[in-house]
């Protein structure tokens, strides 16, 4: 069973500014606040910021689809032609 897209990761150039902006926008404090990652959770949706994302090749937001069984999900994708 899948849970759908529950995490969206954004590459950011300025982690402090992103944290301040989204804290104001979402009205919550981050659940994780580290130099390598800041994460917010609201209504079952996680929004995360990676200050090294651009250096890793991220050009925009990346959605993470949560699944109960990664092996089964991978097999289903491969069987479907992925």
C-alpha positions in Angstrom: 0.0 0.0 0.0 1.2 3.5 -0.7 0.8 6.6 1.3 1.3 9.0 -1.6 3.6 12.0 -1.7 4.2 13.0 1.9 7.6 14.7 1.7 8.6 17.5 -0.6 12.3 18.5 -0.5 13.5 21.9 -1.8 17.0 22.9 -2.6 17.7 26.3 -1.1 20.5 28.8 -1.4 19.9 30.4 2.0 18.6 28.0 4.6 18.0 30.8 7.2 15.8 32.8 4.9 13.8 29.7 3.8 13.3 28.7 7.4 12.0 32.1 8.3 9.8 32.4 5.3 8.1 29.0 5.6 7.9 29.4 9.4 5.8 32.5 8.8 3.9 31.0 5.9 3.0 27.7 7.7 2.7 29.1 11.2 4.7 26.4 12.8 8.3 25.8 14.0 10.4 23.3 12.2 10.5 19.8 13.7 14.1 19.5 12.6 16.5 22.4 12.4 20.0 21.4 11.5 22.7 23.1 9.3 22.2 20.3 6.7 18.3 20.1 6.8 15.3 22.0 8.0 12.0 20.2 8.1 8.4 21.3 8.7 5.4 19.1 9.2 1.9 20.3 8.7 -1.3 18.3 8.2 0.7 15.1 7.5 2.8 16.8 4.8 6.6 17.3 5.3 8.3 20.2 3.7 12.1 20.0 3.9 15.0 22.3 2.8 18.4 21.0 1.7 21.0 23.8 1.6 23.3 21.4 -0.5 20.6 20.4 -2.9 21.8 22.4 -5.8 25.3 21.0 -5.4 23.7 17.5 -5.6 22.0 18.3 -8.8 18.6 19.3 -7.5 17.1 21.9 -9.9 13.7 22.2 -8.1 11.5 20.5 -5.6 11.5 16.7 -5.3 8.5 14.8 -4.1 9.0 11.6 -2.1 6.3 8.9 -2.5 5.9 6.9 0.8 5.3 3.2 0.5 4.9 0.4 3.0 7.2 -2.1 1.1 9.9 -0.6 -1.1 10.9 -4.0 -2.6 7.3 -4.7 -3.6 6.8 -1.2 -5.0 10.1 -1.4 -6.9 9.0 -4.8 -8.4 5.6 -3.3 -9.4 7.4 -0.4 -11.2 9.8 -2.7 -13.0 7.0 -5.1 -14.0 5.2 -2.1 -15.4 8.1 -1.3 -17.6 10.0 1.3 -15.6 
